[in-house]
Amino acid sequence: MAVMWLMSGCRGVDTFIFQPPDRTEETLNSTSFTRIKVADDRTIAALITPNKNSKYVLLYSHGNGEDLFDFQKKLLPEYKEHGYSIVAYDYEGYGKSDGSPAEENCYRDIVAVYKYLITDLNYNPENIIVFGRSVGSGPSTYLAEKYPVGALILESAFMSTFQVVTSLPVPGNRFPNIDRIKKVTAPLLVIHGTDDWLIRFHHGRSLYAAAKCRKKFVSIENGGHNDLIQVGGKYYWSQIAQFVQSLDATEAQKMAAKRLAMKELSEQKVQTADASPAADAVTVPGQLQVSSQGVLHNQ
């Protein structure tokens, strides 16, 4: 029955995927949000919380039953306490955002926020860490596949929305993360609760296995779908911190490898210049290539 309903491809599928909270008077009267233009006739709400001591900014996409007002009350204090700059936003049709929620609209929304970070807030793409929770993994994985980013963090993510309901192949699948993750080149962190009742643990493991980039998997023992911060506690935050710190280490390794490559190339040029001019031929050393892991290879 569920499979037949999914195959119908009507607005009911969007209702299944997107379940925005009721727009309370408190939400609608909030003045703490920034408006970001996504189309000529609509804008979305964003919550920008900078930390001048943070090199990176988290571009956060929330779950399907949450909005910015929930995030501001429940999650933002945690991220601020741990020293992160963060920009969260509401999908179209959520909170104070215009429009209606839909897959394509979500892609447009996150791209608009990403461009706002670069053009208006002057962030470099390599300093943007894309963080998607639950349904937020869809637009986050899309962005990390299509645009340069510093890293991708997926929490309680699905392989695709339809695969939450059935393992059978269904035409017109939504948010095909399992296909897109294979093309992501930025470092990846996948976090999943072992007791997630909504998006089963194997979804996170499968996404991790399919990824071809530098990656890390963190399982939260006894963690469900909406309680990983509470259940994981210090361990949860330490794993995110270690992952973010590893980005700096990787960048330092790349720079060191590049300096070594330049030094060796310079030495090779000196040796070539000192060679006898009477020689009939000069053997040119192979070009040194620096891999993403900072390892030198002869090509």
C-alpha positions in Angstrom: 0.0 0.0 0.0 2.8 2.4 0.9 4.7 1.6 -2.3 1.6 2.3 -4.4 1.1 5.6 -2.6 4.7 6.6 -3.2 4.4 5.7 -6.9 1.5 8.1 -7.3 3.9 11.0 -7.5 1.3 13.5 -6.3 1.5 16.3 -3.7 0.8 13.6 -1.1 4.5 12.6 -1.4 5.6 16.1 -0.4 3.2 15.9 2.5 4.9 12.7 3.6 8.4 14.2 3.3 7.7 17.7 4.6 5.8 18.2 7.9 6.4 21.8 9.0 5.3 22.8 12.5 2.3 25.0 12.9 3.2 28.7 12.4 2.5 30.1 15.8 2.1 33.8 16.6 5.4 33.6 18.4 7.1 32.3 15.2 5.5 34.8 12.9 6.4 37.7 15.1 10.0 36.8 15.5 12.4 39.5 14.3 15.7 37.7 14.7 15.8 36.2 11.2 17.5 37.4 8.0 15.7 37.3 4.7 17.5 35.6 1.8 16.1 35.9 -1.8 15.5 32.6 -3.5 13.3 33.8 -6.4 11.9 37.1 -7.7 8.7 36.6 -5.7 9.9 34.9 -2.5 12.5 34.9 0.3 13.4 32.5 3.0 14.3 33.1 6.6 17.8 32.4 7.9 19.4 32.6 11.4 23.0 33.8 11.3 25.1 33.3 14.4 28.8 34.1 13.8 31.7 33.4 16.1 34.8 35.4 15.2 37.0 32.7 16.7 35.7 30.0 14.4 37.4 29.4 11.1 34.5 27.4 9.7 30.8 28.1 9.4 28.2 25.3 9.6 25.5 25.6 7.0 22.7 23.7 8.8 19.7 22.1 7.2 17.1 20.9 9.8 14.7 18.0 9.9 11.3 17.8 8.4 9.3 18.5 11.6 11.4 21.4 12.8 11.8 25.1 11.9 14.1 27.9 12.8 12.2 28.8 15.9 12.7 25.2 17.2 16.3 25.3 16.3 16.8 28.7 18.0 15.4 27.5 21.3 16.7 23.9 21.4 19.9 23.5 19.3 21.5 26.9 18.8 22.6 27.2 22.4 24.5 23.9 22.1 26.3 25.0 18.9 27.2 28.4 20.5 28.5 26.7 23.6 30.9 24.6 21.5 32.2 27.6 19.6 30.7 27.1 16.1 29.6 29.8 13.7 26.4 28.6 12.2 23.8 29.6 9.6 20.5 27.8 9.7 17.6 28.4 7.4 13.9 27.4 6.9 12.9 25.6 3.7 10.2 27.3 1.6 6.8 26.8 3.4 8.5 26.5 6.8 8.3 29.2 9.6 8.6 32.7 8.1 9.8 31.5 4.7 7.6 32.1 1.6 6.5 29.4 -0.8 5.7 25.7 -0.4 8.1 22.9 0.5 9.2 20.6 -2.3 12.4 18.8 -3.3 13.5 21.2 -6.0 12.6 24.2 -3.8 14.9 22.7 -1.1 17.8 22.6 -3.6 17.2 26.2 -4.6 17.0 27.3 -0.9 20.3 25.8 0.1 22.1 27.1 -2.9 20.8 30.6 -2.2 22.1 30.4 1.4 25.4 29.0 0.2 25.8 31.9 -2.2 24.8 34.4 0.5 27.6 33.1 2.7 30.1 33.7 0.0 28.9 37.0 -1.5 27.4 38.7 1.5 29.3 37.2 4.5 32.6 36.7 2.6 33.2 33.1 3.5 35.4 31.0 1.2 33.8 27.8 0.0 36.5 25.7 1.7 35.4 27.1 5.1 31.8 26.1 4.7 30.9 22.9 6.4 27.5 21.6 5.2 25.5 19.9 7.9 22.3 18.1 7.1 20.0 16.4 9.7 17.3 13.9 8.6 15.5 15.3 5.6 18.2 18.1 5.7 20.6 15.5 4.4 18.9 15.7 1.0 19.7 19.4 0.1 23.1 19.1 2.0 24.3 16.1 -0.1 23.0 17.9 -3.2 25.0 21.0 -2.4 28.2 19.0 -1.6 27.9 17.2 -4.9 27.3 20.2 -7.0 29.4 22.9 -5.3 32.9 23.2 -3.6 32.6 23.0 0.2 34.9 22.4 3.1 33.2 19.3 4.4 29.8 17.5 4.7 28.3 16.2 7.9 25.2 14.0 7.7 23.2 13.1 10.9 20.4 10.6 10.9 20.5 10.6 7.1 18.6 8.4 4.6 19.8 6.7 1.4 16.7 8.2 -0.2 13.3 9.2 1.1 11.5 6.2 -0.5 14.0 3.8 0.8 12.9 4.8 4.3 9.6 3.1 3.5 10.6 0.3 1.1 13.7 -1.5 -0.2 11.9 -2.0 -3.6 13.0 0.3 -6.5 10.4 3.0 -6.9 10.3 5.4 -9.9 10.5 9.1 -9.2 12.6 8.7 -6.0 13.2 11.8 -3.9 16.5 13.0 -2.5 18.7 10.2 -3.9 21.5 10.6 -1.4 22.9 7.1 -2.0 23.7 8.1 -5.6 24.9 11.6 -4.9 27.3 10.6 -2.1 29.4 8.7 -4.6 30.3 12.0 -6.3 31.1 14.0 -3.2 34.8 14.9 -2.9 34.8 16.9 0.3 35.6 15.1 3.6 32.5 13.4 5.0 31.3 12.7 8.6 28.2 10.4 9.0 26.6 10.2 12.4 23.7 7.8 13.1 22.0 6.3 16.2 22.0 2.6 16.5 18.3 2.6 17.7 17.0 5.1 15.1 13.4 4.0 14.7 12.6 6.3 11.7 15.6 6.1 9.5 17.3 2.8 10.3 21.0 2.5 11.2 21.8 0.7 7.9 21.0 3.9 6.0 23.9 5.7 7.6 26.2 2.7 7.2 25.2 2.4 3.5 25.9 6.1 2.8 29.3 5.8 4.5 30.2 2.7 2.5 29.1 4.3 -0.8 31.2 7.4 -0.3 34.6 7.6 -2.1 35.9 10.6 -0.3 37.9 10.9 2.9 35.3 9.8 5.5 34.4 9.0 9.1 31.5 7.1 10.6 30.3 7.7 14.2 27.6 5.5 15.7 25.7 6.8 18.8 24.9 3.7 20.9 21.2 3.6 21.9 20.7 6.9 20.0 17.3 7.3 18.3 16.3 9.7 15.6 15.9 13.0 17.4 18.1 12.6 20.5 21.7 12.1 19.4 23.0 15.2 21.2 21.3 14.2 24.4 22.3 10.5 24.2 25.8 11.0 22.8 26.6 13.9 25.1 30.3 14.8 25.2 31.2 11.9 22.9 28.9 13.4 20.2 30.6 16.8 20.4 34.1 15.4 20.6 33.6 13.5 17.4 32.5 16.6 15.5 35.4 18.6 17.0 37.9 15.9 15.9 36.5 15.9 12.4 36.7 19.7 12.1 40.2 19.7 13.5 41.2 17.0 10.9 40.2 19.5 8.2 43.0 21.8 9.4 45.4 19.0 9.6 44.7 17.8 6.1 45.1 21.4 4.8 48.5 21.6 6.6 49.6 18.3 5.1 48.6 19.5 1.6 50.6 22.7 2.0 53.6 20.9 3.4 53.5 18.4 0.5 53.2 21.3 -2.0 56.3 23.0 -0.5 58.2 19.7 -0.7 57.2 19.3 -4.3 58.3 22.8 -5.2 61.6 22.3 -3.5 62.3 19.1 -5.3 61.3 20.6 -8.6 63.6 23.5 -7.9 66.5 21.1 -7.2 65.8 19.2 -10.4 65.9 22.4 -12.4 69.3 23.3 -10.8 70.6 19.8 -11.7 69.4 20.2 -15.3 71.1 23.6 -15.6 74.4 22.1 -14.3 74.3 19.3 -16.9 76.9 19.2 -19.6 75.9 21.3 -22.6 77.6 18.8 -24.9 75.1 16.1 -24.0 72.9 15.0 -26.9 69.8 14.6 -24.7 68.5 15.4 -21.2 66.2 13.1 -19.4 63.4 15.1 -17.8 62.3 13.8 -14.4 58.6 12.8 -14.0 56.3 15.5 -12.8 55.5 15.3 -9.1 51.8 15.1 -8.3 50.4 15.9 -4.8 47.3 13.8 -4.0 44.5 14.9 -1.8 46.1 13.0 1.1 49.3 15.0 0.7 51.3 12.1 -0.7 53.8 12.6 -3.5 53.5 10.4 -6.6 55.7 10.3 -9.8 53.6 10.7 -12.9 
